[in-house]
Amino acid sequence: MNPQMVMYEEEFNQITAVCDRLTKDASAKVVFLVDKNGQLIAATGQTQDLDTTSLASLTAGNIAATGGLAKLIGEREFSILFHEGERDSLHISIVAGRVILVVIFDTRTSIGLVRLRVKKASEELARIFEGLLKKVEAPGAGSPFAEITDEDIDNLFSE
């Protein structure tokens, strides 16, 4: 059972920095990260003309459908998907078994460069999500009351 994903500002900033660096290093147009439920986590690059909400949702649906295909032929999942268009292409990969990394790129770069840069970025993102998971699983993590002691409560309500 996977705990609910909680995003803290520190990890969000780290994730955004990795995505931004990937956009530059791969000469990509857009990089975005989506959870498997289709919720957009981060987006970098030329996102102003994109419906990132729809892209995130459709990407998660694509991963789910492809997962069904994988199971039909005896695979657990396909961890990398590639869609080539006339102008733009999509490289989609699953990171840390729980998020989807999408790179949109055109002819200014190559699939080889994108795959190379995605591999490095995926390793960094996996480390960030591993740390985030440990943080969330810590007792009292995410609770605004975690640091309040019984003594604090007694002092608050004493006359």
VOPAGU-2260 file (C-alpha; in pm, 1 decimal, decimal comma):
REM VOPAGU-2260
SITE   aa  ch    i         X         Y         Z
SITE  MET   A    0       0,0       0,0       0,0
SITE  ASN   A    1     141,5     336,9    -101,6
SITE  PRO   A    2     102,0     623,9     139,7
SITE  GLN   A    3     -63,9     938,1      10,0
SITE  MET   A    4     194,6    1155,0    -161,9
SITE  VAL   A    5     274,0    1464,9      39,6
SITE  MET   A    6     488,0    1730,0    -122,7
SITE  TYR   A    7     701,4    1961,8      85,0
SITE  GLU   A    8     843,8    2287,9     -47,9
SITE  GLU   A    9    1204,7    2168,0     -19,6
SITE  GLU   A   10    1140,5    1856,3    -229,2
SITE  PHE   A   11     921,0    2046,9    -475,0
SITE  ASN   A   12    1206,9    2291,9    -534,4
SITE  GLN   A   13    1451,8    2003,9    -584,7
SITE  ILE   A   14    1214,1    1831,2    -829,6
SITE  THR   A   15    1159,1    2152,0   -1023,9
SITE  ALA   A   16    1536,5    2210,8   -1041,9
SITE  VAL   A   17    1593,5    1859,7   -1182,9
SITE  CYS   A   18    1317,4    1909,6   -1442,3
SITE  ASP   A   19    1453,1    2252,3   -1536,4
SITE  ARG   A   20    1805,4    2113,4   -1576,8
SITE  LEU   A   21    1670,1    1824,9   -1787,6
SITE  THR   A   22    1488,1    2073,2   -2012,7
SITE  LYS   A   23    1814,7    2255,5   -2077,4
SITE  ASP   A   24    2049,8    1955,2   -2093,8
SITE  ALA   A   25    1828,0    1760,1   -2334,4
SITE  SER   A   26    1736,1    2068,6   -2541,4
SITE  ALA   A   27    1373,6    1980,6   -2475,5
SITE  LYS   A   28    1073,4    2204,9   -2523,2
SITE  VAL   A   29     890,4    2089,4   -2211,2
SITE  VAL   A   30     950,3    1854,8   -1919,7
SITE  PHE   A   31     677,9    1764,5   -1678,3
SITE  LEU   A   32     631,0    1522,5   -1393,8
SITE  VAL   A   33     296,7    1360,6   -1320,0
SITE  ASP   A   34     179,8    1116,9   -1055,5
SITE  LYS   A   35      12,4     795,2   -1169,2
SITE  ASN   A   36    -328,1     945,7   -1086,5
SITE  GLY   A   37    -272,3    1214,5   -1350,1
SITE  GLN   A   38    -194,8    1503,9   -1115,5
SITE  LEU   A   39      69,5    1743,9   -1243,6
SITE  ILE   A   40     361,4    1770,9    -999,0
SITE  ALA   A   41     599,2    2000,3   -1189,8
SITE  ALA   A   42     634,1    2149,6   -1537,9
SITE  THR   A   43     926,7    2336,6   -1691,7
SITE  GLY   A   44    1006,2    2479,3   -2031,9
SITE  GLN   A   45     765,0    2622,9   -2287,4
SITE  THR   A   46     443,4    2537,6   -2103,7
SITE  GLN   A   47     252,2    2859,4   -2176,4
SITE  ASP   A   48      74,5    2720,8   -2486,9
SITE  LEU   A   49       5,2    2376,1   -2341,3
SITE  ASP   A   50    -292,3    2241,6   -2151,9
SITE  THR   A   51     -71,7    2077,3   -1889,9
SITE  THR   A   52    -370,9    1947,5   -1693,3
SITE  SER   A   53    -499,0    1750,9   -1993,4
SITE  LEU   A   54    -147,9    1636,6   -2083,4
SITE  ALA   A   55     -92,7    1509,3   -1730,6
SITE  SER   A   56    -422,9    1322,5   -1726,0
SITE  LEU   A   57    -376,2    1170,7   -2071,6
SITE  THR   A   58     -19,1    1069,1   -1989,5
SITE  ALA   A   59    -135,5     879,7   -1680,0
SITE  GLY   A   60    -406,5     714,8   -1890,6
SITE  ASN   A   61    -147,1     620,5   -2151,4
SITE  ILE   A   62      71,4     459,5   -1884,0
SITE  ALA   A   63    -228,4     270,6   -1743,1
SITE  ALA   A   64    -331,4     143,7   -2088,7
SITE  THR   A   65      23,9      45,0   -2175,4
SITE  GLY   A   66      49,5    -132,9   -1840,8
SITE  GLY   A   67    -249,9    -342,1   -1943,7
SITE  LEU   A   68     -77,7    -428,0   -2271,8
SITE  ALA   A   69     239,7    -522,2   -2085,2
SITE  LYS   A   70      50,7    -760,5   -1857,3
SITE  LEU   A   71    -114,2    -926,2   -2158,0
SITE  ILE   A   72     226,2   -1025,5   -2293,8
SITE  GLY   A   73     370,9   -1120,5   -1955,8
SITE  GLU   A   74     559,6    -802,2   -1868,1
SITE  ARG   A   75     518,3    -615,0   -1539,9
SITE  GLU   A   76     516,8    -277,7   -1717,9
SITE  PHE   A   77     684,6     -86,0   -1996,8
SITE  SER   A   78     902,6     166,2   -1815,9
SITE  ILE   A   79     970,8     380,3   -2125,0
SITE  LEU   A   80     734,4     493,7   -2400,7
SITE  PHE   A   81     824,2     694,3   -2707,4
SITE  HIS   A   82     584,3     870,9   -2944,8
SITE  GLU   A   83     729,0    1029,6   -3257,1
SITE  GLY   A   84     538,9    1300,1   -3442,0
SITE  GLU   A   85     613,3    1511,8   -3746,1
SITE  ARG   A   86     731,3    1808,1   -3538,8
SITE  ASP   A   87     737,1    1700,0   -3178,3
SITE  SER   A   88     805,2    1375,5   -2996,8
SITE  LEU   A   89     728,2    1248,5   -2647,3
SITE  HIS   A   90     957,3    1045,1   -2425,7
SITE  ILE   A   91     764,8     906,1   -2129,3
SITE  SER   A   92     925,2     712,9   -1845,7
SITE  ILE   A   93     822,8     582,9   -1506,7
SITE  VAL   A   94    1040,7     706,1   -1220,7
SITE  ALA   A   95    1068,4     529,1    -885,0
SITE  GLY   A   96     762,3     320,8    -973,6
SITE  ARG   A   97     528,3     603,8    -880,0
SITE  VAL   A   98     568,7     911,7   -1102,1
SITE  ILE   A   99     580,4     971,2   -1475,5
SITE  LEU   A  100     845,8    1187,9   -1639,6
SITE  VAL   A  101     748,6    1335,4   -1976,6
SITE  VAL   A  102     987,6    1508,9   -2213,9
SITE  ILE   A  103     851,1    1688,0   -2520,5
SITE  PHE   A  104    1117,3    1762,4   -2778,2
SITE  ASP   A  105    1160,4    1849,4   -3143,4
SITE  THR   A  106    1429,9    1810,0   -3410,2
SITE  ARG   A  107    1674,6    2037,4   -3222,6
SITE  THR   A  108    1773,7    1731,9   -3021,3
SITE  SER   A  109    1786,7    1355,2   -3062,6
SITE  ILE   A  110    1617,8    1064,4   -2890,0
SITE  GLY   A  111    1963,7     942,8   -2785,7
SITE  LEU   A  112    2044,0    1264,9   -2601,5
SITE  VAL   A  113    1698,6    1272,7   -2443,2
SITE  ARG   A  114    1731,4     911,7   -2320,9
SITE  LEU   A  115    2078,5     981,5   -2179,0
SITE  ARG   A  116    1964,9    1293,2   -1991,4
SITE  VAL   A  117    1641,1    1127,6   -1873,8
SITE  LYS   A  118    1840,2     841,8   -1722,1
SITE  LYS   A  119    2043,6    1081,4   -1507,5
SITE  ALA   A  120    1740,7    1293,4   -1412,3
SITE  SER   A  121    1541,1     979,8   -1323,8
SITE  GLU   A  122    1812,2     870,4   -1081,7
SITE  GLU   A  123    1807,0    1212,9    -913,2
SITE  LEU   A  124    1426,8    1216,3    -896,3
SITE  ALA   A  125    1419,2     863,0    -754,1
SITE  ARG   A  126    1651,6     976,5    -471,7
SITE  ILE   A  127    1430,4    1278,3    -399,7
SITE  PHE   A  128    1114,4    1064,6    -388,8
SITE  GLU   A  129    1286,4     803,8    -171,2
SITE  GLY   A  130    1376,0    1077,6      77,9
SITE  LEU   A  131    1025,8    1219,2      56,1
SITE  LEU   A  132     874,5     877,3     126,2
SITE  LYS   A  133    1095,8     835,3     434,5
SITE  LYS   A  134     995,8    1180,6     553,3
SITE  VAL   A  135     625,6    1103,3     510,2
SITE  GLU   A  136     654,4     766,1     684,7
SITE  ALA   A  137     820,7     922,2     991,5
SITE  PRO   A  138     590,0     928,5    1295,6
SITE  GLY   A  139     387,0    1248,6    1300,2
SITE  ALA   A  140     518,9    1358,0     960,7
SITE  GLY   A  141     305,8    1614,7     790,4
SITE  SER   A  142     102,6    1684,4    1100,9
SITE  PRO   A  143      94,0    2044,9    1219,9
SITE  PHE   A  144      65,8    1902,2    1574,2
SITE  ALA   A  145     374,1    1679,9    1557,0
SITE  GLU   A  146     590,1    1906,4    1769,9
SITE  ILE   A  147     321,1    1986,4    2032,3
SITE  THR   A  148     381,5    1805,0    2360,5
SITE  ASP   A  149     137,4    1705,9    2634,1
SITE  GLU   A  150     300,5    1973,0    2851,5
SITE  ASP   A  151     221,3    2236,8    2585,5
SITE  ILE   A  152    -145,0    2129,4    2590,9
SITE  ASP   A  153    -156,8    2134,6    2971,6
SITE  ASN   A  154      -5,1    2484,9    2978,8
SITE  LEU   A  155    -253,0    2606,1    2718,2
SITE  PHE   A  156    -556,1    2491,9    2916,3
SITE  SER   A  157    -434,9    2562,8    3270,7
SITE  GLU   A  158    -559,2    2868,0    3453,9
